[in-house]
Amino acid sequence: MRRHRNTFIALGLVLVSLVLQTTLFAEIRPFAVAPAVVLLTVIACARYLEPEAALLVGFTAGFLTDLLGGSSLGLWAIAMTAVAYATVKLRHREVDGILIVAVGIFSLTVLGQLLYAVVGTLFGHSIITQPEVWKHLLLPAVWNVILAAPIFWVSNVTMRRGERGWAV
Amino acid sequence: MLPSGRRFDRVTALFLSLLAAGFIIATFDVRTNESGVADTMRGGTQTLLAPVQQGADMVISPVVGFFEGISNLAGLREQNERLENEVRELELQLRETAALQSQVAELEAINDLAPPLELASVAARVYSSGASSYDHVRYILRGSDDGIAIGQAVIDERGLIGRVDTLTASTARVRLLTDPIVAVGVRVQETNETGVVTGVGTGTLRLDMFDASTPVTKGSVVVTDGSRFPPGIIVGYVAETADAEVDFVLRTDVEPAALFSKLDYVKVIVGWSPLDAEVESDSPLIAPPEFVDPDPDQQ
């Protein structure tokens, strides 16, 4: 029952982050690039969920992002499912520590952005060929590292579990 | 604790299944040209989330505005002086322009061109953006109930912003000019030659002119040519002077007139018949002439 509770909480957090992404971060875009808050929420929640639930939450979050985005459906679903999978694989490592967590968030965000760019290009959106594409790959990762503290705190408080894993 | 081998297999199998599902959905969406079921799902999500996003926007906008105001305080005095100087210059220009206005009105009447501001339009508030930084879309609080149709031009006080892309009864998605899939037929006012402006995914736009005979100079005004959107809407300003070379496409950058990072209110031009997107993509804009037998008497 507890794992279902956490899954519903995770989906709620994803919805909140989606609303923030499309409203607050439509206006706050340092260097014209917004943070990938939904992606960060998927990373934050995947630490506390059962692996299957983490993947489903990642897929749902990605699919909702696709529905509110401007490109083909399924692209963010693929990217966020992969990020959730990678998070599930990484969270069991005994690497607690702020620096490692920061590197992990940065790498996972870049992975998600890169996957979206590559798969999106395969589906005809020519994202990789856009000028300054590196900004869209790297800057959201930097912003996500900064935003990780509040978002990890929220996920920690709402989805707290006995065993601490790959977390702050 | 590492998961067991069996569990690991289940997780990997689910992961691969979800990836496959994602690819199937994407393929289906591309094949159906983002219409049909996918369009219905987009519309449904848009309708469901619009009230929440609207509420969030109403709370967030003043807060963001407050902090922006504080951060800009230091530069306000300098900006004020600059604006005062600009006002003086503009007043001078206005007097000169007034004399030209009557001539322009006369020319427009002759050419049967109506200035875009006189076309019927619907004002709309922007309440949301796309869900990632790759998206070049905005959502507005007007829909088909307000007379908006897919393909209509969206402008702000500075110029063209984009076109209506998807639609529900009360909301619409606007695809911005900066999106690489958007192309707009334009005319450079200075030379009166036509070309195409396309988005490149960043703040600037690209101008391609295929039959240019004269160079375009930095600062030249680029306006819509009337092929898809009403004529005369400012699209942007030429960013770099470029020469026309024989057998080469004249290509240069254009700074968009609209400020895409500060879109609060926009206008949708509803008094202009947009071309049907499907017709546009599947068949030529001008139908080829019917075959006429040059010498019917021979038969």
Interface residues (C-beta under 8 A of the other chain):
Chain A: L18 V19 L20 Q21 T22 T23 L24 F25 A26 E27 I28 R29 A32 V33 A34 A36 V38 P51 E52 L55 L56 G58 F59 G62 F63 L64 T65 D66 L67 L68 G69 G70 S71 S72 L73 G74 L75 W76 A77 I78 T81 A82 Y85 V88 H92 Y116 A117 V119 G120 F123 G124 H125 S126 I127 Q130 P131 E132 V133 H136 L139 P140
Chain B: M1 L2 P3 R7 R10 V11 L14 F15 L18 L19 A21 G22 F23 I24 I25 A26 T27 F28 D29 V30 E34 A38 M41 R42 T45 Q46 L49 V52 Q53 A56 D57 I60 S61 V64 Y127 S128 S129 G130 A131 S132 S133 Y134 D135 H136 V137 R138 Y139 D165 R173 R175 D179 P180 I181 V200 G201 T202 G203 S261
